[in-house]
Amino acid sequence: MGNICMLSDLRPGEGAVVRCLGVAGETRRRLQDIGLIRGTKVVCERKSPLGDPVAYRIRGATMALRGADARSVEVER
């Protein structure tokens, strides 16, 4: 078993696999709609100069996520 952390803990160039989402309602649905479901590989592409938002590669597309959203996604390195 790999190292469990939150998506927001990844540094540029690091990848991980989604384990679960720690939010409900509209936010959960939005994250699922962009492809953040259990088993999806995610790579941290780059961080903005102030650290928020962060660009992640999800299912072949680059998506920017706010820190609050990234902190609600549990991943396994």
PDB file of N, CA, C and O in Angstrom:
ATOM      1  N   MET A   1       0.843  -1.171   0.000  1.00  0.00           N
ATOM      2  CA  MET A   1       0.000   0.000   0.000  1.00  0.00           C
ATOM      3  C   MET A   1       0.889   1.236   0.000  1.00  0.00           C
ATOM      4  O   MET A   1       1.899   1.274   0.702  1.00  0.00           O
ATOM      5  N   GLY A   2       0.519   2.247  -0.783  1.00  0.00           N
ATOM      6  CA  GLY A   2       1.314   3.462  -0.898  1.00  0.00           C
ATOM      7  C   GLY A   2       1.050   4.452   0.219  1.00  0.00           C
ATOM      8  O   GLY A   2       0.362   4.164   1.198  1.00  0.00           O
ATOM      9  N   ASN A   3       1.614   5.606   0.037  1.00  0.00           N
ATOM     10  CA  ASN A   3       1.496   6.693   0.998  1.00  0.00           C
ATOM     11  C   ASN A   3       0.158   7.409   0.787  1.00  0.00           C
ATOM     12  O   ASN A   3      -0.112   7.902  -0.308  1.00  0.00           O
ATOM     13  N   ILE A   4      -0.677   7.470   1.827  1.00  0.00           N
ATOM     14  CA  ILE A   4      -1.980   8.135   1.752  1.00  0.00           C
ATOM     15  C   ILE A   4      -1.806   9.607   2.131  1.00  0.00           C
ATOM     16  O   ILE A   4      -1.175   9.927   3.138  1.00  0.00           O
ATOM     17  N   CYS A   5      -2.370  10.494   1.317  1.00  0.00           N
ATOM     18  CA  CYS A   5      -2.304  11.938   1.602  1.00  0.00           C
ATOM     19  C   CYS A   5      -3.474  12.610   0.907  1.00  0.00           C
ATOM     20  O   CYS A   5      -4.324  11.944   0.317  1.00  0.00           O
ATOM     21  N   MET A   6      -3.512  13.906   0.980  1.00  0.00           N
ATOM     22  CA  MET A   6      -4.539  14.675   0.288  1.00  0.00           C
ATOM     23  C   MET A   6      -3.964  15.168  -1.047  1.00  0.00           C
ATOM     24  O   MET A   6      -2.752  15.342  -1.177  1.00  0.00           O
ATOM     25  N   LEU A   7      -4.816  15.385  -2.010  1.00  0.00           N
ATOM     26  CA  LEU A   7      -4.384  15.849  -3.324  1.00  0.00           C
ATOM     27  C   LEU A   7      -3.558  17.128  -3.213  1.00  0.00           C
ATOM     28  O   LEU A   7      -2.604  17.322  -3.967  1.00  0.00           O
ATOM     29  N   SER A   8      -3.918  17.981  -2.293  1.00  0.00           N
ATOM     30  CA  SER A   8      -3.212  19.257  -2.104  1.00  0.00           C
ATOM     31  C   SER A   8      -1.764  19.074  -1.643  1.00  0.00           C
ATOM     32  O   SER A   8      -0.969  20.009  -1.735  1.00  0.00           O
ATOM     33  N   ASP A   9      -1.407  17.868  -1.141  1.00  0.00           N
ATOM     34  CA  ASP A   9      -0.050  17.601  -0.666  1.00  0.00           C
ATOM     35  C   ASP A   9       0.932  17.272  -1.787  1.00  0.00           C
ATOM     36  O   ASP A   9       2.144  17.272  -1.568  1.00  0.00           O
ATOM     37  N   LEU A  10       0.419  16.991  -2.990  1.00  0.00           N
ATOM     38  CA  LEU A  10       1.303  16.642  -4.101  1.00  0.00           C
ATOM     39  C   LEU A  10       2.094  17.853  -4.559  1.00  0.00           C
ATOM     40  O   LEU A  10       1.591  18.977  -4.574  1.00  0.00           O
ATOM     41  N   ARG A  11       3.340  17.604  -4.933  1.00  0.00           N
ATOM     42  CA  ARG A  11       4.200  18.646  -5.492  1.00  0.00           C
ATOM     43  C   ARG A  11       4.209  18.495  -7.007  1.00  0.00           C
ATOM     44  O   ARG A  11       3.896  17.420  -7.520  1.00  0.00           O
ATOM     45  N   PRO A  12       4.562  19.549  -7.729  1.00  0.00           N
ATOM     46  CA  PRO A  12       4.609  19.452  -9.190  1.00  0.00           C
ATOM     47  C   PRO A  12       5.449  18.254  -9.649  1.00  0.00           C
ATOM     48  O   PRO A  12       6.570  18.042  -9.187  1.00  0.00           O
ATOM     49  N   GLY A  13       4.870  17.484 -10.570  1.00  0.00           N
ATOM     50  CA  GLY A  13       5.520  16.292 -11.087  1.00  0.00           C
ATOM     51  C   GLY A  13       5.114  15.013 -10.384  1.00  0.00           C
ATOM     52  O   GLY A  13       5.332  13.927 -10.920  1.00  0.00           O
ATOM     53  N   GLU A  14       4.532  15.109  -9.204  1.00  0.00           N
ATOM     54  CA  GLU A  14       4.107  13.919  -8.455  1.00  0.00           C
ATOM     55  C   GLU A  14       2.735  13.455  -8.926  1.00  0.00           C
ATOM     56  O   GLU A  14       1.876  14.261  -9.286  1.00  0.00           O
ATOM     57  N   GLY A  15       2.550  12.143  -8.915  1.00  0.00           N
ATOM     58  CA  GLY A  15       1.272  11.556  -9.288  1.00  0.00           C
ATOM     59  C   GLY A  15       0.706  10.719  -8.156  1.00  0.00           C
ATOM     60  O   GLY A  15       1.430  10.308  -7.250  1.00  0.00           O
ATOM     61  N   ALA A  16      -0.590  10.471  -8.217  1.00  0.00           N
ATOM     62  CA  ALA A  16      -1.266   9.663  -7.205  1.00  0.00           C
ATOM     63  C   ALA A  16      -2.571   9.138  -7.797  1.00  0.00           C
ATOM     64  O   ALA A  16      -2.974   9.522  -8.895  1.00  0.00           O
ATOM     65  N   VAL A  17      -3.219   8.255  -7.047  1.00  0.00           N
ATOM     66  CA  VAL A  17      -4.490   7.674  -7.462  1.00  0.00           C
ATOM     67  C   VAL A  17      -5.552   8.075  -6.440  1.00  0.00           C
ATOM     68  O   VAL A  17      -5.322   7.992  -5.234  1.00  0.00           O
ATOM     69  N   VAL A  18      -6.713   8.511  -6.927  1.00  0.00           N
ATOM     70  CA  VAL A  18      -7.798   8.937  -6.045  1.00  0.00           C
ATOM     71  C   VAL A  18      -8.328   7.749  -5.246  1.00  0.00           C
ATOM     72  O   VAL A  18      -8.606   6.684  -5.798  1.00  0.00           O
ATOM     73  N   ARG A  19      -8.464   7.954  -3.927  1.00  0.00           N
ATOM     74  CA  ARG A  19      -9.058   6.951  -3.040  1.00  0.00           C
ATOM     75  C   ARG A  19     -10.502   7.297  -2.692  1.00  0.00           C
ATOM     76  O   ARG A  19     -11.388   6.449  -2.797  1.00  0.00           O
ATOM     77  N   CYS A  20     -10.741   8.546  -2.276  1.00  0.00           N
ATOM     78  CA  CYS A  20     -12.108   8.950  -1.942  1.00  0.00           C
ATOM     79  C   CYS A  20     -12.218  10.470  -1.885  1.00  0.00           C
ATOM     80  O   CYS A  20     -11.219  11.186  -1.810  1.00  0.00           O
ATOM     81  N   LEU A  21     -13.465  10.936  -1.922  1.00  0.00           N
ATOM     82  CA  LEU A  21     -13.756  12.361  -1.816  1.00  0.00           C
ATOM     83  C   LEU A  21     -14.361  12.622  -0.445  1.00  0.00           C
ATOM     84  O   LEU A  21     -15.258  11.902  -0.006  1.00  0.00           O
ATOM     85  N   GLY A  22     -13.871  13.645   0.221  1.00  0.00           N
ATOM     86  CA  GLY A  22     -14.339  13.958   1.570  1.00  0.00           C
ATOM     87  C   GLY A  22     -15.334  15.096   1.611  1.00  0.00           C
ATOM     88  O   GLY A  22     -15.393  15.831   2.596  1.00  0.00           O
ATOM     89  N   VAL A  23     -16.119  15.255   0.553  1.00  0.00           N
ATOM     90  CA  VAL A  23     -17.132  16.311   0.500  1.00  0.00           C
ATOM     91  C   VAL A  23     -18.435  15.727  -0.026  1.00  0.00           C
ATOM     92  O   VAL A  23     -18.461  14.619  -0.561  1.00  0.00           O
ATOM     93  N   ALA A  24     -19.508  16.482   0.130  1.00  0.00           N
ATOM     94  CA  ALA A  24     -20.820  16.036  -0.340  1.00  0.00           C
ATOM     95  C   ALA A  24     -21.472  17.127  -1.180  1.00  0.00           C
ATOM     96  O   ALA A  24     -20.925  18.219  -1.330  1.00  0.00           O
ATOM     97  N   GLY A  25     -22.613  16.829  -1.710  1.00  0.00           N
ATOM     98  CA  GLY A  25     -23.419  17.819  -2.430  1.00  0.00           C
ATOM     99  C   GLY A  25     -22.832  18.275  -3.742  1.00  0.00           C
ATOM    100  O   GLY A  25     -22.220  17.500  -4.478  1.00  0.00           O
ATOM    101  N   GLU A  26     -23.035  19.569  -4.024  1.00  0.00           N
ATOM    102  CA  GLU A  26     -22.603  20.153  -5.293  1.00  0.00           C
ATOM    103  C   GLU A  26     -21.105  20.022  -5.528  1.00  0.00           C
ATOM    104  O   GLU A  26     -20.675  19.726  -6.643  1.00  0.00           O
ATOM    105  N   THR A  27     -20.312  20.239  -4.490  1.00  0.00           N
ATOM    106  CA  THR A  27     -18.858  20.153  -4.649  1.00  0.00           C
ATOM    107  C   THR A  27     -18.444  18.742  -5.033  1.00  0.00           C
ATOM    108  O   THR A  27     -17.610  18.560  -5.920  1.00  0.00           O
ATOM    109  N   ARG A  28     -19.016  17.745  -4.378  1.00  0.00           N
ATOM    110  CA  ARG A  28     -18.706  16.351  -4.700  1.00  0.00           C
ATOM    111  C   ARG A  28     -19.070  16.043  -6.151  1.00  0.00           C
ATOM    112  O   ARG A  28     -18.296  15.420  -6.878  1.00  0.00           O
ATOM    113  N   ARG A  29     -20.243  16.482  -6.555  1.00  0.00           N
ATOM    114  CA  ARG A  29     -20.707  16.226  -7.928  1.00  0.00           C
ATOM    115  C   ARG A  29     -19.788  16.900  -8.945  1.00  0.00           C
ATOM    116  O   ARG A  29     -19.464  16.314  -9.978  1.00  0.00           O
ATOM    117  N   ARG A  30     -19.365  18.140  -8.649  1.00  0.00           N
ATOM    118  CA  ARG A  30     -18.474  18.862  -9.562  1.00  0.00           C
ATOM    119  C   ARG A  30     -17.133  18.149  -9.703  1.00  0.00           C
ATOM    120  O   ARG A  30     -16.609  18.019 -10.809  1.00  0.00           O
ATOM    121  N   LEU A  31     -16.576  17.685  -8.575  1.00  0.00           N
ATOM    122  CA  LEU A  31     -15.302  16.960  -8.623  1.00  0.00           C
ATOM    123  C   LEU A  31     -15.440  15.651  -9.395  1.00  0.00           C
ATOM    124  O   LEU A  31     -14.543  15.276 -10.151  1.00  0.00           O
ATOM    125  N   GLN A  32     -16.555  14.961  -9.209  1.00  0.00           N
ATOM    126  CA  GLN A  32     -16.787  13.724  -9.959  1.00  0.00           C
ATOM    127  C   GLN A  32     -16.949  14.014 -11.449  1.00  0.00           C
ATOM    128  O   GLN A  32     -16.478  13.250 -12.292  1.00  0.00           O
ATOM    129  N   ASP A  33     -17.618  15.125 -11.769  1.00  0.00           N
ATOM    130  CA  ASP A  33     -17.825  15.487 -13.173  1.00  0.00           C
ATOM    131  C   ASP A  33     -16.523  15.755 -13.910  1.00  0.00           C
ATOM    132  O   ASP A  33     -16.443  15.511 -15.114  1.00  0.00           O
ATOM    133  N   ILE A  34     -15.495  16.254 -13.216  1.00  0.00           N
ATOM    134  CA  ILE A  34     -14.213  16.487 -13.890  1.00  0.00           C
ATOM    135  C   ILE A  34     -13.326  15.238 -13.873  1.00  0.00           C
ATOM    136  O   ILE A  34     -12.188  15.277 -14.342  1.00  0.00           O
ATOM    137  N   GLY A  35     -13.851  14.124 -13.327  1.00  0.00           N
ATOM    138  CA  GLY A  35     -13.140  12.857 -13.398  1.00  0.00           C
ATOM    139  C   GLY A  35     -12.489  12.394 -12.120  1.00  0.00           C
ATOM    140  O   GLY A  35     -11.793  11.379 -12.131  1.00  0.00           O
ATOM    141  N   LEU A  36     -12.683  13.091 -11.017  1.00  0.00           N
ATOM    142  CA  LEU A  36     -12.072  12.670  -9.746  1.00  0.00           C
ATOM    143  C   LEU A  36     -12.947  11.622  -9.067  1.00  0.00           C
ATOM    144  O   LEU A  36     -13.749  11.924  -8.184  1.00  0.00           O
ATOM    145  N   ILE A  37     -12.764  10.380  -9.510  1.00  0.00           N
ATOM    146  CA  ILE A  37     -13.458   9.253  -8.907  1.00  0.00           C
ATOM    147  C   ILE A  37     -12.418   8.222  -8.489  1.00  0.00           C
ATOM    148  O   ILE A  37     -11.282   8.250  -8.962  1.00  0.00           O
ATOM    149  N   ARG A  38     -12.805   7.321  -7.610  1.00  0.00           N
ATOM    150  CA  ARG A  38     -11.887   6.306  -7.094  1.00  0.00           C
ATOM    151  C   ARG A  38     -11.164   5.595  -8.241  1.00  0.00           C
ATOM    152  O   ARG A  38     -11.786   5.140  -9.201  1.00  0.00           O
ATOM    153  N   GLY A  39      -9.828   5.509  -8.118  1.00  0.00           N
ATOM    154  CA  GLY A  39      -9.021   4.814  -9.110  1.00  0.00           C
ATOM    155  C   GLY A  39      -8.444   5.699 -10.208  1.00  0.00           C
ATOM    156  O   GLY A  39      -7.641   5.227 -11.012  1.00  0.00           O
ATOM    157  N   THR A  40      -8.832   6.962 -10.260  1.00  0.00           N
ATOM    158  CA  THR A  40      -8.333   7.874 -11.288  1.00  0.00           C
ATOM    159  C   THR A  40      -6.930   8.351 -10.947  1.00  0.00           C
ATOM    160  O   THR A  40      -6.664   8.768  -9.819  1.00  0.00           O
ATOM    161  N   LYS A  41      -6.031   8.287 -11.931  1.00  0.00           N
ATOM    162  CA  LYS A  41      -4.675   8.791 -11.725  1.00  0.00           C
ATOM    163  C   LYS A  41      -4.671  10.305 -11.931  1.00  0.00           C
ATOM    164  O   LYS A  41      -5.254  10.820 -12.886  1.00  0.00           O
ATOM    165  N   VAL A  42      -4.000  11.005 -11.014  1.00  0.00           N
ATOM    166  CA  VAL A  42      -3.908  12.465 -11.055  1.00  0.00           C
ATOM    167  C   VAL A  42      -2.440  12.852 -10.916  1.00  0.00           C
ATOM    168  O   VAL A  42      -1.719  12.273 -10.104  1.00  0.00           O
ATOM    169  N   VAL A  43      -1.996  13.828 -11.707  1.00  0.00           N
ATOM    170  CA  VAL A  43      -0.631  14.334 -11.617  1.00  0.00           C
ATOM    171  C   VAL A  43      -0.689  15.833 -11.349  1.00  0.00           C
ATOM    172  O   VAL A  43      -1.428  16.562 -12.012  1.00  0.00           O
ATOM    173  N   CYS A  44       0.088  16.284 -10.380  1.00  0.00           N
ATOM    174  CA  CYS A  44       0.198  17.714 -10.104  1.00  0.00           C
ATOM    175  C   CYS A  44       1.091  18.304 -11.187  1.00  0.00           C
ATOM    176  O   CYS A  44       2.264  17.946 -11.298  1.00  0.00           O
ATOM    177  N   GLU A  45       0.535  19.206 -11.980  1.00  0.00           N
ATOM    178  CA  GLU A  45       1.283  19.807 -13.093  1.00  0.00           C
ATOM    179  C   GLU A  45       2.109  21.002 -12.624  1.00  0.00           C
ATOM    180  O   GLU A  45       3.326  21.038 -12.806  1.00  0.00           O
ATOM    181  N   ARG A  46       1.441  21.967 -12.026  1.00  0.00           N
ATOM    182  CA  ARG A  46       2.147  23.171 -11.556  1.00  0.00           C
ATOM    183  C   ARG A  46       1.266  23.939 -10.578  1.00  0.00           C
ATOM    184  O   ARG A  46       0.041  23.814 -10.572  1.00  0.00           O
ATOM    185  N   LYS A  47       1.935  24.736  -9.753  1.00  0.00           N
ATOM    186  CA  LYS A  47       1.238  25.571  -8.775  1.00  0.00           C
ATOM    187  C   LYS A  47       1.338  27.021  -9.222  1.00  0.00           C
ATOM    188  O   LYS A  47       2.335  27.423  -9.822  1.00  0.00           O
ATOM    189  N   SER A  48       0.316  27.800  -8.932  1.00  0.00           N
ATOM    190  CA  SER A  48       0.358  29.220  -9.265  1.00  0.00           C
ATOM    191  C   SER A  48       1.359  29.916  -8.347  1.00  0.00           C
ATOM    192  O   SER A  48       1.719  29.362  -7.309  1.00  0.00           O
ATOM    193  N   PRO A  49       1.811  31.103  -8.701  1.00  0.00           N
ATOM    194  CA  PRO A  49       2.816  31.791  -7.875  1.00  0.00           C
ATOM    195  C   PRO A  49       2.421  31.943  -6.403  1.00  0.00           C
ATOM    196  O   PRO A  49       3.280  31.891  -5.523  1.00  0.00           O
ATOM    197  N   LEU A  50       1.143  32.128  -6.138  1.00  0.00           N
ATOM    198  CA  LEU A  50       0.696  32.264  -4.752  1.00  0.00           C
ATOM    199  C   LEU A  50       0.242  30.930  -4.152  1.00  0.00           C
ATOM    200  O   LEU A  50      -0.185  30.880  -2.999  1.00  0.00           O
ATOM    201  N   GLY A  51       0.334  29.846  -4.938  1.00  0.00           N
ATOM    202  CA  GLY A  51       0.020  28.518  -4.439  1.00  0.00           C
ATOM    203  C   GLY A  51      -1.423  28.080  -4.597  1.00  0.00           C
ATOM    204  O   GLY A  51      -1.745  26.937  -4.273  1.00  0.00           O
ATOM    205  N   ASP A  52      -2.300  28.938  -5.080  1.00  0.00           N
ATOM    206  CA  ASP A  52      -3.708  28.578  -5.227  1.00  0.00           C
ATOM    207  C   ASP A  52      -4.291  29.372  -6.387  1.00  0.00           C
ATOM    208  O   ASP A  52      -4.245  30.602  -6.340  1.00  0.00           O
ATOM    209  N   PRO A  53      -4.831  28.752  -7.414  1.00  0.00           N
ATOM    210  CA  PRO A  53      -5.097  27.328  -7.567  1.00  0.00           C
ATOM    211  C   PRO A  53      -3.875  26.544  -8.051  1.00  0.00           C
ATOM    212  O   PRO A  53      -2.804  27.098  -8.299  1.00  0.00           O
ATOM    213  N   VAL A  54      -4.085  25.234  -8.173  1.00  0.00           N
ATOM    214  CA  VAL A  54      -3.043  24.325  -8.640  1.00  0.00           C
ATOM    215  C   VAL A  54      -3.581  23.587  -9.867  1.00  0.00           C
ATOM    216  O   VAL A  54      -4.749  23.201  -9.899  1.00  0.00           O
ATOM    217  N   ALA A  55      -2.736  23.393 -10.865  1.00  0.00           N
ATOM    218  CA  ALA A  55      -3.124  22.679 -12.081  1.00  0.00           C
ATOM    219  C   ALA A  55      -2.803  21.194 -11.921  1.00  0.00           C
ATOM    220  O   ALA A  55      -1.686  20.822 -11.562  1.00  0.00           O
ATOM    221  N   TYR A  56      -3.798  20.359 -12.192  1.00  0.00           N
ATOM    222  CA  TYR A  56      -3.648  18.902 -12.120  1.00  0.00           C
ATOM    223  C   TYR A  56      -4.016  18.296 -13.462  1.00  0.00           C
ATOM    224  O   TYR A  56      -4.919  18.784 -14.143  1.00  0.00           O
ATOM    225  N   ARG A  57      -3.316  17.225 -13.847  1.00  0.00           N
ATOM    226  CA  ARG A  57      -3.645  16.456 -15.047  1.00  0.00           C
ATOM    227  C   ARG A  57      -4.597  15.348 -14.604  1.00  0.00           C
ATOM    228  O   ARG A  57      -4.224  14.467 -13.829  1.00  0.00           O
ATOM    229  N   ILE A  58      -5.840  15.404 -15.108  1.00  0.00           N
ATOM    230  CA  ILE A  58      -6.875  14.440 -14.742  1.00  0.00           C
ATOM    231  C   ILE A  58      -7.468  13.879 -16.019  1.00  0.00           C
ATOM    232  O   ILE A  58      -8.080  14.615 -16.793  1.00  0.00           O
ATOM    233  N   ARG A  59      -7.295  12.597 -16.249  1.00  0.00           N
ATOM    234  CA  ARG A  59      -7.844  11.918 -17.425  1.00  0.00           C
ATOM    235  C   ARG A  59      -7.479  12.623 -18.737  1.00  0.00           C
ATOM    236  O   ARG A  59      -8.313  12.759 -19.632  1.00  0.00           O
ATOM    237  N   GLY A  60      -6.228  13.066 -18.836  1.00  0.00           N
ATOM    238  CA  GLY A  60      -5.739  13.659 -20.067  1.00  0.00           C
ATOM    239  C   GLY A  60      -5.994  15.150 -20.226  1.00  0.00           C
ATOM    240  O   GLY A  60      -5.566  15.746 -21.214  1.00  0.00           O
ATOM    241  N   ALA A  61      -6.676  15.755 -19.280  1.00  0.00           N
ATOM    242  CA  ALA A  61      -6.957  17.198 -19.347  1.00  0.00           C
ATOM    243  C   ALA A  61      -6.331  17.887 -18.134  1.00  0.00           C
ATOM    244  O   ALA A  61      -6.216  17.294 -17.062  1.00  0.00           O
ATOM    245  N   THR A  62      -5.934  19.133 -18.315  1.00  0.00           N
ATOM    246  CA  THR A  62      -5.390  19.905 -17.206  1.00  0.00           C
ATOM    247  C   THR A  62      -6.512  20.732 -16.586  1.00  0.00           C
ATOM    248  O   THR A  62      -7.189  21.499 -17.271  1.00  0.00           O
ATOM    249  N   MET A  63      -6.692  20.561 -15.286  1.00  0.00           N
ATOM    250  CA  MET A  63      -7.742  21.259 -14.547  1.00  0.00           C
ATOM    251  C   MET A  63      -7.120  22.030 -13.391  1.00  0.00           C
ATOM    252  O   MET A  63      -6.195  21.544 -12.739  1.00  0.00           O
ATOM    253  N   ALA A  64      -7.623  23.220 -13.141  1.00  0.00           N
ATOM    254  CA  ALA A  64      -7.177  24.003 -11.989  1.00  0.00           C
ATOM    255  C   ALA A  64      -8.157  23.787 -10.842  1.00  0.00           C
ATOM    256  O   ALA A  64      -9.369  23.928 -11.009  1.00  0.00           O
ATOM    257  N   LEU A  65      -7.617  23.443  -9.677  1.00  0.00           N
ATOM    258  CA  LEU A  65      -8.452  23.238  -8.489  1.00  0.00           C
ATOM    259  C   LEU A  65      -8.018  24.183  -7.384  1.00  0.00           C
ATOM    260  O   LEU A  65      -6.827  24.418  -7.183  1.00  0.00           O
ATOM    261  N   ARG A  66      -8.989  24.718  -6.675  1.00  0.00           N
ATOM    262  CA  ARG A  66      -8.701  25.529  -5.498  1.00  0.00           C
ATOM    263  C   ARG A  66      -8.188  24.622  -4.390  1.00  0.00           C
ATOM    264  O   ARG A  66      -8.479  23.426  -4.356  1.00  0.00           O
ATOM    265  N   GLY A  67      -7.424  25.215  -3.490  1.00  0.00           N
ATOM    266  CA  GLY A  67      -6.866  24.454  -2.379  1.00  0.00           C
ATOM    267  C   GLY A  67      -7.913  23.766  -1.541  1.00  0.00           C
ATOM    268  O   GLY A  67      -7.715  22.623  -1.129  1.00  0.00           O
ATOM    269  N   ALA A  68      -9.031  24.433  -1.274  1.00  0.00           N
ATOM    270  CA  ALA A  68     -10.100  23.846  -0.464  1.00  0.00           C
ATOM    271  C   ALA A  68     -10.642  22.568  -1.101  1.00  0.00           C
ATOM    272  O   ALA A  68     -10.934  21.600  -0.399  1.00  0.00           O
ATOM    273  N   ASP A  69     -10.777  22.563  -2.426  1.00  0.00           N
ATOM    274  CA  ASP A  69     -11.259  21.367  -3.118  1.00  0.00           C
ATOM    275  C   ASP A  69     -10.205  20.268  -3.101  1.00  0.00           C
ATOM    276  O   ASP A  69     -10.529  19.105  -2.858  1.00  0.00           O
ATOM    277  N   ALA A  70      -8.951  20.621  -3.357  1.00  0.00           N
ATOM    278  CA  ALA A  70      -7.857  19.632  -3.380  1.00  0.00           C
ATOM    279  C   ALA A  70      -7.648  18.996  -2.009  1.00  0.00           C
ATOM    280  O   ALA A  70      -7.246  17.836  -1.920  1.00  0.00           O
ATOM    281  N   ARG A  71      -7.916  19.746  -0.943  1.00  0.00           N
ATOM    282  CA  ARG A  71      -7.762  19.199   0.413  1.00  0.00           C
ATOM    283  C   ARG A  71      -8.857  18.215   0.771  1.00  0.00           C
ATOM    284  O   ARG A  71      -8.764  17.540   1.797  1.00  0.00           O
ATOM    285  N   SER A  72      -9.898  18.116  -0.055  1.00  0.00           N
ATOM    286  CA  SER A  72     -10.991  17.192   0.224  1.00  0.00           C
ATOM    287  C   SER A  72     -10.871  15.883  -0.556  1.00  0.00           C
ATOM    288  O   SER A  72     -11.742  15.019  -0.458  1.00  0.00           O
ATOM    289  N   VAL A  73      -9.783  15.735  -1.338  1.00  0.00           N
ATOM    290  CA  VAL A  73      -9.584  14.524  -2.150  1.00  0.00           C
ATOM    291  C   VAL A  73      -8.445  13.707  -1.562  1.00  0.00           C
ATOM    292  O   VAL A  73      -7.296  14.146  -1.555  1.00  0.00           O
ATOM    293  N   GLU A  74      -8.768  12.513  -1.068  1.00  0.00           N
ATOM    294  CA  GLU A  74      -7.744  11.622  -0.518  1.00  0.00           C
ATOM    295  C   GLU A  74      -7.147  10.804  -1.648  1.00  0.00           C
ATOM    296  O   GLU A  74      -7.874  10.218  -2.451  1.00  0.00           O
ATOM    297  N   VAL A  75      -5.815  10.763  -1.710  1.00  0.00           N
ATOM    298  CA  VAL A  75      -5.119  10.039  -2.764  1.00  0.00           C
ATOM    299  C   VAL A  75      -4.059   9.114  -2.167  1.00  0.00           C
ATOM    300  O   VAL A  75      -3.680   9.238  -1.002  1.00  0.00           O
ATOM    301  N   GLU A  76      -3.596   8.192  -2.997  1.00  0.00           N
ATOM    302  CA  GLU A  76      -2.519   7.270  -2.618  1.00  0.00           C
ATOM    303  C   GLU A  76      -1.391   7.444  -3.608  1.00  0.00           C
ATOM    304  O   GLU A  76      -1.576   7.268  -4.812  1.00  0.00           O
ATOM    305  N   ARG A  77      -0.198   7.797  -3.091  1.00  0.00           N
ATOM    306  CA  ARG A  77       0.979   7.994  -3.954  1.00  0.00           C
ATOM    307  C   ARG A  77       1.451   6.666  -4.500  1.00  0.00           C
ATOM    308  O   ARG A  77       2.428   6.618  -5.247  1.00  0.00           O
TER     309      ARG A  77
END
